[in-house]
Amino acid sequence: MQRVALTGGIATGKSHVLAVFTALGVPTIDADVLARETVAPGTAGFEAVKVRFGPSILDPAGGLDRRKLGDLVFADVQARRDLETIIHPAVVAAIDKWFTGLEGAATGFAIADIPLLFETGREHQYDVIIVTACELQTQIRRLMARDKSTEAEARQRIGAQLPIEEKTRRADYVIRTDGMVAETNAQVHAVYARLTAPSVTRG
């Protein structure tokens, strides 16, 4: 079972690419979903976040206000590291357990969507790395539309991650998402074909 990591910059189309792989029958898992589960109300992660960041990051219902928390951690490097310390161990453990349970899957590989793969130094835990990428202005436009943020806020969030050029340099496969959806999908299908071919190894 090959462990494949899907990563890339924020708003570069990872979710769409993951969905296409899923539709092709590839087992997939999303670290962002696991992260949300890790800090859901009632969990140890939720309590740890409350202790570290205080009641100001809660919404009226008592859950985490993800926008407030995001604004805080993207503006403060230490706050971001503290949040990652709370979330990442549980996410990593869940992904490892998931991969272990997939031994013998028909495709011969499975994909974990891990936005901060390089930032957390976990790329060496994977056999193959796929990076989604697009032009900076496309990234900014998508992020502003998705999060209802200003351009300055979008640039700040993008700037908090490793530059996309560095991520693509370290990738085994790069999927560009600047063009039409059909063009992105064709790239996904091409990578799928490579990964299901006999004797595919990283590099």
Secondary structure, DSSP 4 states (H G I P E B T S, - for coil): -EEEEEEESTTSSHHHHHHHHHHTT--EEEHHHHHHHHTSTTSHHHHHHHHHH-GGGB-TTSSB-HHHHHHHHHH-HHHHHHHHHHHHHHHHHHHHHHHHTTTT-TTSEEEEE-TTTTTTT-GGG-SEEEEEE--HHHHHHHHHHHHT--HHHHHHHHHTS--HHHHHHT-SEEEE-SS-HHHHHHHHHHHHHHHHSTT----
